């Protein structure tokens, strides 16, 4: 994901695009990256809190 972001930044720096288009193209992958990191953080908290043990049928 970061490679795509870096490639977009490079491409936009070599061939200037309107500012709105550049911001839009650079922000779309960042939204997915932030969402994935937030989901990962939430999952790690669930594992540390032992929530997975609450759902076992033992």
N, C-alpha and C positions, 0 to 999 in steps of 0.2 A: 504494500500500500504506500509506503514511504517512497519507494522507487517511482511509482506512478506520479506521486506528488512532485518529486524532484524533476521528473521528465516534463511534466506540465509547466513547471516554473521555468525550466530551461527553454522550452519551446516558446513560451510567451515572451521571454526576454530576447530571443533572437528575432522573432517576427512580432512586433508590437501589435497588440489587439486593444480594442476599447476597454477601458478600465472595468466597466461592469461585467463584460464577458470574462475578463481575466479573473476577477474576484469570484465569479460564479464557478468557473472551471476549477479553480484552486480550492474552493470551499466544499464542493461535493464530496471528494474523497475524505476530507478531514471530518466531515459529519459522520461518515461510516466508521472511521478510525476511533473517534471519541466514543461512539456508541459501543463499539466492541470492547474498548478498554473499561467502560463503565460496567458492562455486563460481566467482564472478567473479574473486576473488583467485587461486584456483588456476589458472584459465585464463590470466590475465595472466602468472603465473610461467612457465607452459608456453611461452607465446609468447616471452617474454624469454629463456628458456633454449634456444630453438631446437628444441624437441621436435617441432614440426610438420615440420621439415626431415627428420627421421629416417624419416618415413612416406611420403615421396614416392617415386614409382617411376621417377624420371629415370634 
